[in-house]
Amino acid sequence: MQIEIPCPKCRNTRMKFERPEPLDSDILTCFTCGHELGTLGSVKAKMQAAFERMRKQALQKKN
């Protein structure tokens, strides 16, 4: 699965990783402007929380 994450500074979605198989402790860096988004693990946790909120909102709208 590939997910594009927009950089909050320049809105580019291309990221740099420290190694070919990134670990949760690796820092995500924007390829264009060099802005650090945080660790891969923290970004995953934020994305999972946002997905859960969206899912709950969709279920509430159905009822």
All heavy atoms as a GROMACS GRO file, in nm:
protein
  501
    1MET      N    1   0.085  -0.117   0.000
    1MET     CA    2   0.000   0.000   0.000
    1MET      C    3   0.089   0.124   0.000
    1MET      O    4   0.186   0.131   0.074
    1MET     CB    5  -0.089  -0.002   0.123
    1MET     CG    6  -0.173   0.121   0.136
    1MET     SD    7  -0.302   0.112   0.260
    1MET     CE    8  -0.211   0.105   0.410
    2GLN      N    9   0.055   0.219  -0.082
    2GLN     CA   10   0.129   0.345  -0.088
    2GLN      C   11   0.035   0.459  -0.054
    2GLN      O   12  -0.074   0.468  -0.108
    2GLN     CB   13   0.188   0.366  -0.226
    2GLN     CG   14   0.267   0.492  -0.238
    2GLN     CD   15   0.326   0.509  -0.377
    2GLN    OE1   16   0.315   0.422  -0.461
    2GLN    NE2   17   0.387   0.621  -0.401
    3ILE      N   18   0.078   0.543   0.037
    3ILE     CA   19  -0.003   0.657   0.078
    3ILE      C   20   0.079   0.783   0.057
    3ILE      O   21   0.194   0.789   0.098
    3ILE     CB   22  -0.046   0.646   0.225
    3ILE    CG1   23  -0.132   0.522   0.244
    3ILE    CG2   24  -0.120   0.770   0.269
    3ILE    CD1   25  -0.162   0.491   0.388
    4GLU      N   26   0.020   0.882  -0.004
    4GLU     CA   27   0.089   1.009  -0.024
    4GLU      C   28   0.052   1.103   0.089
    4GLU      O   29  -0.064   1.121   0.120
    4GLU     CB   30   0.051   1.069  -0.159
    4GLU     CG   31   0.101   0.986  -0.275
    4GLU     CD   32   0.072   1.051  -0.409
    4GLU    OE1   33   0.007   1.157  -0.412
    4GLU    OE2   34   0.116   0.995  -0.509
    5ILE      N   35   0.153   1.163   0.150
    5ILE     CA   36   0.134   1.254   0.261
    5ILE      C   37   0.176   1.393   0.215
    5ILE      O   38   0.292   1.412   0.178
    5ILE     CB   39   0.219   1.212   0.382
    5ILE    CG1   40   0.190   1.068   0.421
    5ILE    CG2   41   0.198   1.306   0.499
    5ILE    CD1   42   0.292   1.010   0.515
    6PRO      N   43   0.087   1.492   0.217
    6PRO     CA   44   0.128   1.627   0.175
    6PRO      C   45   0.213   1.695   0.282
    6PRO      O   46   0.184   1.688   0.400
    6PRO     CB   47  -0.003   1.700   0.154
    6PRO     CG   48  -0.101   1.627   0.237
    6PRO     CD   49  -0.055   1.484   0.246
    7CYS      N   50   0.319   1.760   0.239
    7CYS     CA   51   0.404   1.837   0.329
    7CYS      C   52   0.326   1.961   0.373
    7CYS      O   53   0.268   2.030   0.289
    7CYS     CB   54   0.532   1.878   0.256
    7CYS     SG   55   0.636   1.989   0.351
    8PRO      N   56   0.323   1.992   0.502
    8PRO     CA   57   0.249   2.111   0.547
    8PRO      C   58   0.311   2.242   0.500
    8PRO      O   59   0.244   2.344   0.496
    8PRO     CB   60   0.254   2.101   0.700
    8PRO     CG   61   0.351   1.997   0.733
    8PRO     CD   62   0.378   1.915   0.612
    9LYS      N   63   0.439   2.239   0.461
    9LYS     CA   64   0.506   2.361   0.416
    9LYS      C   65   0.484   2.388   0.268
    9LYS      O   66   0.443   2.496   0.228
    9LYS     CB   67   0.656   2.351   0.443
    9LYS     CG   68   0.702   2.420   0.566
    9LYS     CD   69   0.851   2.408   0.577
    9LYS     CE   70   0.912   2.542   0.603
    9LYS     NZ   71   1.056   2.530   0.627
   10CYS      N   72   0.513   2.288   0.184
   10CYS     CA   73   0.511   2.312   0.039
   10CYS      C   74   0.404   2.232  -0.035
   10CYS      O   75   0.387   2.247  -0.155
   10CYS     CB   76   0.648   2.282  -0.021
   10CYS     SG   77   0.693   2.108  -0.019
   11ARG      N   78   0.333   2.144   0.033
   11ARG     CA   79   0.225   2.060  -0.023
   11ARG      C   80   0.273   1.954  -0.121
   11ARG      O   81   0.193   1.891  -0.188
   11ARG     CB   82   0.116   2.145  -0.088
   11ARG     CG   83   0.043   2.232   0.009
   11ARG     CD   84  -0.036   2.145   0.101
   11ARG     NE   85  -0.105   2.227   0.200
   11ARG     CZ   86  -0.141   2.182   0.318
   11ARG    NH1   87  -0.116   2.060   0.351
   11ARG    NH2   88  -0.202   2.259   0.402
   12ASN      N   89   0.404   1.933  -0.132
   12ASN     CA   90   0.455   1.826  -0.216
   12ASN      C   91   0.429   1.693  -0.146
   12ASN      O   92   0.433   1.686  -0.024
   12ASN     CB   93   0.605   1.846  -0.241
   12ASN     CG   94   0.662   1.749  -0.342
   12ASN    OD1   95   0.591   1.665  -0.397
   12ASN    ND2   96   0.790   1.761  -0.367
   13THR      N   97   0.404   1.587  -0.220
   13THR     CA   98   0.375   1.458  -0.158
   13THR      C   99   0.491   1.360  -0.168
   13THR      O  100   0.479   1.245  -0.129
   13THR     CB  101   0.251   1.393  -0.222
   13THR    OG1  102   0.273   1.379  -0.362
   13THR    CG2  103   0.128   1.476  -0.198
   14ARG      N  104   0.604   1.403  -0.218
   14ARG     CA  105   0.720   1.315  -0.232
   14ARG      C  106   0.805   1.324  -0.106
   14ARG      O  107   0.848   1.432  -0.067
   14ARG     CB  108   0.800   1.356  -0.355
   14ARG     CG  109   0.904   1.257  -0.393
   14ARG     CD  110   0.961   1.292  -0.528
   14ARG     NE  111   1.074   1.206  -0.556
   14ARG     CZ  112   1.164   1.229  -0.646
   14ARG    NH1  113   1.155   1.337  -0.722
   14ARG    NH2  114   1.264   1.148  -0.664
   15MET      N  115   0.830   1.210  -0.042
   15MET     CA  116   0.905   1.206   0.083
   15MET      C  117   1.036   1.128   0.067
   15MET      O  118   1.048   1.042  -0.017
   15MET     CB  119   0.822   1.136   0.192
   15MET     CG  120   0.694   1.207   0.225
   15MET     SD  121   0.724   1.368   0.297
   15MET     CE  122   0.595   1.464   0.223
   16LYS      N  123   1.133   1.164   0.151
   16LYS     CA  124   1.262   1.093   0.157
   16LYS      C  125   1.262   1.004   0.280
   16LYS      O  126   1.214   1.043   0.386
   16LYS     CB  127   1.377   1.192   0.171
   16LYS     CG  128   1.430   1.247   0.045
   16LYS     CD  129   1.565   1.314   0.065
   16LYS     CE  130   1.554   1.441   0.143
   16LYS     NZ  131   1.675   1.523   0.142
   17PHE      N  132   1.318   0.885   0.265
   17PHE     CA  133   1.334   0.793   0.376
   17PHE      C  134   1.482   0.767   0.397
   17PHE      O  135   1.561   0.775   0.303
   17PHE     CB  136   1.262   0.661   0.347
   17PHE     CG  137   1.114   0.675   0.331
   17PHE    CD1  138   1.058   0.685   0.206
   17PHE    CD2  139   1.031   0.680   0.441
   17PHE    CE1  140   0.922   0.699   0.189
   17PHE    CE2  141   0.895   0.695   0.426
   17PHE     CZ  142   0.840   0.704   0.300
   18GLU      N  143   1.519   0.734   0.520
   18GLU     CA  144   1.659   0.710   0.552
   18GLU      C  145   1.712   0.582   0.491
   18GLU      O  146   1.830   0.567   0.469
   18GLU     CB  147   1.677   0.707   0.704
   18GLU     CG  148   1.647   0.840   0.769
   18GLU     CD  149   1.657   0.833   0.921
   18GLU    OE1  150   1.701   0.730   0.974
   18GLU    OE2  151   1.620   0.932   0.984
   19ARG      N  152   1.625   0.485   0.466
   19ARG     CA  153   1.664   0.354   0.412
   19ARG      C  154   1.554   0.301   0.323
   19ARG      O  155   1.440   0.347   0.330
   19ARG     CB  156   1.698   0.258   0.526
   19ARG     CG  157   1.581   0.232   0.617
   19ARG     CD  158   1.618   0.150   0.740
   19ARG     NE  159   1.614   0.238   0.857
   19ARG     CZ  160   1.713   0.254   0.942
   19ARG    NH1  161   1.822   0.186   0.930
   19ARG    NH2  162   1.702   0.336   1.044
   20PRO      N  163   1.584   0.202   0.238
   20PRO     CA  164   1.483   0.148   0.147
   20PRO      C  165   1.362   0.087   0.218
   20PRO      O  166   1.250   0.100   0.171
   20PRO     CB  167   1.557   0.041   0.068
   20PRO     CG  168   1.701   0.069   0.085
   20PRO     CD  169   1.716   0.143   0.215
   21GLU      N  170   1.383   0.022   0.329
   21GLU     CA  171   1.274  -0.035   0.409
   21GLU      C  172   1.265   0.045   0.539
   21GLU      O  173   1.329   0.010   0.638
   21GLU     CB  174   1.302  -0.183   0.439
   21GLU     CG  175   1.302  -0.272   0.318
   21GLU     CD  176   1.163  -0.291   0.260
   21GLU    OE1  177   1.066  -0.294   0.339
   21GLU    OE2  178   1.152  -0.301   0.138
   22PRO      N  179   1.188   0.154   0.541
   22PRO     CA  180   1.187   0.243   0.658
   22PRO      C  181   1.129   0.175   0.782
   22PRO      O  182   1.037   0.094   0.773
   22PRO     CB  183   1.101   0.360   0.616
   22PRO     CG  184   1.024   0.314   0.498
   22PRO     CD  185   1.099   0.202   0.436
   23LEU      N  186   1.186   0.208   0.897
   23LEU     CA  187   1.138   0.161   1.026
   23LEU      C  188   1.046   0.268   1.085
   23LEU      O  189   1.048   0.383   1.043
   23LEU     CB  190   1.256   0.137   1.121
   23LEU     CG  191   1.362   0.039   1.073
   23LEU    CD1  192   1.478   0.036   1.172
   23LEU    CD2  193   1.304  -0.100   1.056
   24ASP      N  194   0.968   0.231   1.186
   24ASP     CA  195   0.879   0.327   1.250
   24ASP      C  196   0.955   0.441   1.318
   24ASP      O  197   0.901   0.548   1.340
   24ASP     CB  198   0.788   0.259   1.352
   24ASP     CG  199   0.673   0.184   1.286
   24ASP    OD1  200   0.651   0.204   1.164
   24ASP    OD2  201   0.605   0.107   1.355
   25SER      N  202   1.081   0.419   1.349
   25SER     CA  203   1.160   0.523   1.416
   25SER      C  204   1.231   0.616   1.317
   25SER      O  205   1.292   0.715   1.359
   25SER     CB  206   1.264   0.458   1.508
   25SER     OG  207   1.351   0.376   1.433
   26ASP      N  208   1.223   0.588   1.186
   26ASP     CA  209   1.285   0.673   1.085
   26ASP      C  210   1.207   0.802   1.068
   26ASP      O  211   1.085   0.804   1.076
   26ASP     CB  212   1.295   0.602   0.951
   26ASP     CG  213   1.400   0.493   0.949
   26ASP    OD1  214   1.479   0.486   1.045
   26ASP    OD2  215   1.402   0.415   0.853
   27ILE      N  216   1.278   0.911   1.040
   27ILE     CA  217   1.216   1.042   1.024
   27ILE      C  218   1.179   1.063   0.877
   27ILE      O  219   1.261   1.042   0.788
   27ILE     CB  220   1.311   1.153   1.073
   27ILE    CG1  221   1.334   1.138   1.222
   27ILE    CG2  222   1.255   1.291   1.041
   27ILE    CD1  223   1.437   1.232   1.279
   28LEU      N  224   1.054   1.105   0.853
   28LEU     CA  225   1.009   1.140   0.719
   28LEU      C  226   1.052   1.282   0.688
   28LEU      O  227   1.029   1.373   0.768
   28LEU     CB  228   0.857   1.133   0.708
   28LEU     CG  229   0.793   0.996   0.710
   28LEU    CD1  230   0.642   1.012   0.713
   28LEU    CD2  231   0.834   0.916   0.591
   29THR      N  232   1.112   1.302   0.572
   29THR     CA  233   1.158   1.434   0.530
   29THR      C  234   1.102   1.463   0.392
   29THR      O  235   1.106   1.377   0.304
   29THR     CB  236   1.312   1.437   0.526
   29THR    OG1  237   1.364   1.393   0.650
   29THR    CG2  238   1.363   1.576   0.497
   30CYS      N  239   1.052   1.585   0.371
   30CYS     CA  240   1.002   1.626   0.240
   30CYS      C  241   1.118   1.630   0.141
   30CYS      O  242   1.224   1.687   0.169
   30CYS     CB  243   0.935   1.762   0.249
   30CYS     SG  244   0.875   1.823   0.090
   31PHE      N  245   1.098   1.572   0.025
   31PHE     CA  246   1.202   1.566  -0.077
   31PHE      C  247   1.232   1.705  -0.134
   31PHE      O  248   1.346   1.737  -0.166
   31PHE     CB  249   1.158   1.472  -0.190
   31PHE     CG  250   1.264   1.445  -0.292
   31PHE    CD1  251   1.363   1.353  -0.268
   31PHE    CD2  252   1.264   1.512  -0.413
   31PHE    CE1  253   1.461   1.326  -0.362
   31PHE    CE2  254   1.361   1.488  -0.508
   31PHE     CZ  255   1.461   1.395  -0.482
   32THR      N  256   1.131   1.790  -0.142
   32THR     CA  257   1.146   1.922  -0.204
   32THR      C  258   1.205   2.027  -0.110
   32THR      O  259   1.305   2.090  -0.142
   32THR     CB  260   1.010   1.972  -0.257
   32THR    OG1  261   0.958   1.875  -0.347
   32THR    CG2  262   1.024   2.104  -0.329
   33CYS      N  263   1.143   2.044   0.007
   33CYS     CA  264   1.185   2.155   0.094
   33CYS      C  265   1.265   2.110   0.216
   33CYS      O  266   1.317   2.194   0.288
   33CYS     CB  267   1.063   2.236   0.138
   33CYS     SG  268   0.953   2.152   0.254
   34GLY      N  269   1.272   1.981   0.244
   34GLY     CA  270   1.350   1.931   0.356
   34GLY      C  271   1.280   1.937   0.490
   34GLY      O  272   1.340   1.908   0.593
   35HIS      N  273   1.152   1.971   0.493
   35HIS     CA  274   1.076   1.979   0.618
   35HIS      C  275   1.060   1.839   0.678
   35HIS      O  276   1.029   1.744   0.608
   35HIS     CB  277   0.938   2.041   0.591
   35HIS     CG  278   0.852   2.051   0.712
   35HIS    ND1  279   0.874   2.142   0.811
   35HIS    CD2  280   0.742   1.980   0.749
   35HIS    CE1  281   0.782   2.128   0.904
   35HIS    NE2  282   0.701   2.030   0.869
   36GLU      N  283   1.083   1.826   0.810
   36GLU     CA  284   1.067   1.698   0.877
   36GLU      C  285   0.925   1.685   0.928
   36GLU      O  286   0.876   1.770   1.002
   36GLU     CB  287   1.167   1.686   0.993
   36GLU     CG  288   1.310   1.674   0.947
   36GLU     CD  289   1.407   1.653   1.061
   36GLU    OE1  290   1.363   1.652   1.178
   36GLU    OE2  291   1.526   1.638   1.033
   37LEU      N  292   0.857   1.576   0.889
   37LEU     CA  293   0.719   1.553   0.930
   37LEU      C  294   0.709   1.475   1.059
   37LEU      O  295   0.601   1.465   1.116
   37LEU     CB  296   0.645   1.477   0.820
   37LEU     CG  297   0.595   1.561   0.705
   37LEU    CD1  298   0.705   1.586   0.606
   37LEU    CD2  299   0.479   1.495   0.639
   38GLY      N  300   0.816   1.417   1.106
   38GLY     CA  301   0.816   1.335   1.227
   38GLY      C  302   0.856   1.193   1.191
   38GLY      O  303   0.898   1.165   1.079
   39THR      N  304   0.843   1.104   1.287
   39THR     CA  305   0.880   0.965   1.260
   39THR      C  306   0.771   0.895   1.182
   39THR      O  307   0.654   0.936   1.186
   39THR     CB  308   0.906   0.888   1.390
   39THR    OG1  309   0.786   0.883   1.466
   39THR    CG2  310   1.018   0.952   1.472
   40LEU      N  311   0.808   0.790   1.114
   40LEU     CA  312   0.710   0.712   1.037
   40LEU      C  313   0.602   0.657   1.130
   40LEU      O  314   0.484   0.657   1.096
   40LEU     CB  315   0.781   0.599   0.962
   40LEU     CG  316   0.694   0.510   0.875
   40LEU    CD1  317   0.623   0.592   0.768
   40LEU    CD2  318   0.777   0.400   0.811
   41GLY      N  319   0.641   0.614   1.249
   41GLY     CA  320   0.545   0.561   1.346
   41GLY      C  321   0.443   0.665   1.389
   41GLY      O  322   0.323   0.636   1.400
   42SER      N  323   0.488   0.788   1.414
   42SER     CA  324   0.395   0.893   1.458
   42SER      C  325   0.300   0.932   1.345
   42SER      O  326   0.182   0.959   1.368
   42SER     CB  327   0.470   1.015   1.510
   42SER     OG  328   0.539   1.081   1.406
   43VAL      N  329   0.351   0.935   1.222
   43VAL     CA  330   0.266   0.968   1.108
   43VAL      C  331   0.162   0.858   1.086
   43VAL      O  332   0.045   0.886   1.060
   43VAL     CB  333   0.352   0.991   0.981
   43VAL    CG1  334   0.266   1.003   0.858
   43VAL    CG2  335   0.439   1.114   0.998
   44LYS      N  336   0.203   0.732   1.101
   44LYS     CA  337   0.109   0.620   1.089
   44LYS      C  338  -0.002   0.631   1.194
   44LYS      O  339  -0.119   0.610   1.163
   44LYS     CB  340   0.181   0.487   1.107
   44LYS     CG  341   0.256   0.438   0.989
   44LYS     CD  342   0.317   0.302   1.023
   44LYS     CE  343   0.402   0.246   0.916
   44LYS     NZ  344   0.462   0.117   0.954
   45ALA      N  345   0.036   0.663   1.318
   45ALA     CA  346  -0.062   0.675   1.426
   45ALA      C  347  -0.162   0.788   1.397
   45ALA      O  348  -0.283   0.771   1.418
   45ALA     CB  349   0.008   0.699   1.559
   46LYS      N  350  -0.114   0.901   1.348
   46LYS     CA  351  -0.203   1.013   1.314
   46LYS      C  352  -0.298   0.976   1.200
   46LYS      O  353  -0.416   1.009   1.203
   46LYS     CB  354  -0.121   1.136   1.273
   46LYS     CG  355  -0.048   1.201   1.387
   46LYS     CD  356   0.038   1.315   1.337
   46LYS     CE  357   0.128   1.370   1.443
   46LYS     NZ  358   0.218   1.474   1.392
   47MET      N  359  -0.245   0.904   1.100
   47MET     CA  360  -0.328   0.864   0.988
   47MET      C  361  -0.434   0.762   1.031
   47MET      O  362  -0.549   0.768   0.987
   47MET     CB  363  -0.242   0.807   0.876
   47MET     CG  364  -0.157   0.912   0.808
   47MET     SD  365  -0.045   0.846   0.687
   47MET     CE  366  -0.158   0.778   0.568
   48GLN      N  367  -0.397   0.670   1.119
   48GLN     CA  368  -0.492   0.571   1.169
   48GLN      C  369  -0.603   0.638   1.249
   48GLN      O  370  -0.719   0.604   1.235
   48GLN     CB  371  -0.419   0.467   1.255
   48GLN     CG  372  -0.506   0.353   1.300
   48GLN     CD  373  -0.556   0.268   1.184
   48GLN    OE1  374  -0.490   0.255   1.082
   48GLN    NE2  375  -0.672   0.211   1.200
   49ALA      N  376  -0.567   0.736   1.332
   49ALA     CA  377  -0.667   0.808   1.411
   49ALA      C  378  -0.762   0.886   1.320
   49ALA      O  379  -0.883   0.888   1.343
   49ALA     CB  380  -0.597   0.903   1.509
   50ALA      N  381  -0.709   0.948   1.216
   50ALA     CA  382  -0.794   1.022   1.122
   50ALA      C  383  -0.887   0.926   1.048
   50ALA      O  384  -1.005   0.958   1.027
   50ALA     CB  385  -0.708   1.098   1.022
   51PHE      N  386  -0.838   0.810   1.010
   51PHE     CA  387  -0.921   0.710   0.943
   51PHE      C  388  -1.034   0.663   1.034
   51PHE      O  389  -1.149   0.650   0.991
   51PHE     CB  390  -0.835   0.591   0.899
   51PHE     CG  391  -0.914   0.482   0.833
   51PHE    CD1  392  -0.963   0.500   0.705
   51PHE    CD2  393  -0.938   0.363   0.898
   51PHE    CE1  394  -1.037   0.399   0.644
   51PHE    CE2  395  -1.012   0.262   0.838
   51PHE     CZ  396  -1.062   0.281   0.710
   52GLU      N  397  -1.004   0.640   1.161
   52GLU     CA  398  -1.107   0.597   1.257
   52GLU      C  399  -1.214   0.706   1.274
   52GLU      O  400  -1.333   0.676   1.280
   52GLU     CB  401  -1.044   0.564   1.392
   52GLU     CG  402  -0.963   0.436   1.391
   52GLU     CD  403  -1.047   0.314   1.361
   52GLU    OE1  404  -1.162   0.305   1.410
   52GLU    OE2  405  -0.998   0.227   1.286
   53ARG      N  406  -1.172   0.834   1.281
   53ARG     CA  407  -1.269   0.943   1.293
   53ARG      C  408  -1.360   0.949   1.170
   53ARG      O  409  -1.482   0.967   1.183
   53ARG     CB  410  -1.197   1.077   1.310
   53ARG     CG  411  -1.146   1.103   1.448
   53ARG     CD  412  -1.104   1.250   1.466
   53ARG     NE  413  -1.010   1.296   1.366
   53ARG     CZ  414  -0.878   1.287   1.377
   53ARG    NH1  415  -0.822   1.232   1.483
   53ARG    NH2  416  -0.799   1.334   1.282
   54MET      N  417  -1.301   0.933   1.052
   54MET     CA  418  -1.382   0.935   0.929
   54MET      C  419  -1.480   0.819   0.928
   54MET      O  420  -1.596   0.834   0.887
   54MET     CB  421  -1.291   0.928   0.806
   54MET     CG  422  -1.216   1.056   0.780
   54MET     SD  423  -1.096   1.052   0.644
   54MET     CE  424  -1.151   0.926   0.536
   55ARG      N  425  -1.436   0.702   0.971
   55ARG     CA  426  -1.523   0.584   0.973
   55ARG      C  427  -1.639   0.604   1.071
   55ARG      O  428  -1.754   0.572   1.039
   55ARG     CB  429  -1.442   0.461   1.011
   55ARG     CG  430  -1.513   0.332   0.973
   55ARG     CD  431  -1.431   0.213   1.005
   55ARG     NE  432  -1.467   0.179   1.143
   55ARG     CZ  433  -1.393   0.110   1.225
   55ARG    NH1  434  -1.277   0.068   1.188
   55ARG    NH2  435  -1.434   0.084   1.346
   56LYS      N  436  -1.611   0.661   1.188
   56LYS     CA  437  -1.717   0.685   1.286
   56LYS      C  438  -1.818   0.787   1.234
   56LYS      O  439  -1.938   0.772   1.254
   56LYS     CB  440  -1.657   0.733   1.418
   56LYS     CG  441  -1.590   0.624   1.497
   56LYS     CD  442  -1.531   0.677   1.626
   56LYS     CE  443  -1.457   0.568   1.700
   56LYS     NZ  444  -1.394   0.617   1.823
   57GLN      N  445  -1.770   0.891   1.166
   57GLN     CA  446  -1.860   0.992   1.110
   57GLN      C  447  -1.948   0.931   1.003
   57GLN      O  448  -2.067   0.961   0.994
   57GLN     CB  449  -1.780   1.108   1.052
   57GLN     CG  450  -1.717   1.197   1.156
   57GLN     CD  451  -1.628   1.304   1.094
   57GLN    OE1  452  -1.603   1.303   0.974
   57GLN    NE2  453  -1.579   1.394   1.178
   58ALA      N  454  -1.894   0.842   0.922
   58ALA     CA  455  -1.971   0.777   0.816
   58ALA      C  456  -2.079   0.688   0.878
   58ALA      O  457  -2.192   0.684   0.828
   58ALA     CB  458  -1.881   0.697   0.726
   59LEU      N  459  -2.046   0.618   0.986
   59LEU     CA  460  -2.144   0.533   1.052
   59LEU      C  461  -2.255   0.615   1.115
   59LEU      O  462  -2.371   0.576   1.114
   59LEU     CB  463  -2.075   0.445   1.158
   59LEU     CG  464  -1.991   0.330   1.104
   59LEU    CD1  465  -1.918   0.262   1.219
   59LEU    CD2  466  -2.074   0.232   1.026
   60GLN      N  467  -2.220   0.731   1.173
   60GLN     CA  468  -2.321   0.817   1.234
   60GLN      C  469  -2.416   0.873   1.129
   60GLN      O  470  -2.535   0.889   1.154
   60GLN     CB  471  -2.256   0.930   1.310
   60GLN     CG  472  -2.190   0.885   1.438
   60GLN     CD  473  -2.118   0.999   1.509
   60GLN    OE1  474  -2.101   1.107   1.453
   60GLN    NE2  475  -2.072   0.973   1.631
   61LYS      N  476  -2.366   0.906   1.011
   61LYS     CA  477  -2.450   0.959   0.905
   61LYS      C  478  -2.548   0.854   0.853
   61LYS      O  479  -2.657   0.887   0.809
   61LYS     CB  480  -2.366   1.013   0.790
   61LYS     CG  481  -2.296   1.142   0.826
   61LYS     CD  482  -2.216   1.194   0.710
   61LYS     CE  483  -2.145   1.323   0.748
   61LYS     NZ  484  -2.065   1.375   0.637
   62LYS      N  485  -2.508   0.728   0.855
   62LYS     CA  486  -2.595   0.620   0.809
   62LYS      C  487  -2.714   0.601   0.902
   62LYS      O  488  -2.822   0.566   0.859
   62LYS     CB  489  -2.518   0.489   0.798
   62LYS     CG  490  -2.434   0.478   0.676
   62LYS     CD  491  -2.371   0.340   0.667
   62LYS     CE  492  -2.289   0.325   0.541
   62LYS     NZ  493  -2.231   0.192   0.531
   63ASN      N  494  -2.691   0.623   1.032
   63ASN     CA  495  -2.798   0.598   1.131
   63ASN      C  496  -2.888   0.713   1.143
   63ASN      O  497  -2.928   0.800   1.118
   63ASN     CB  498  -2.737   0.568   1.268
   63ASN     CG  499  -2.661   0.436   1.264
   63ASN    OD1  500  -2.693   0.350   1.184
   63ASN    ND2  501  -2.563   0.424   1.349
   0.00000   0.00000   0.00000
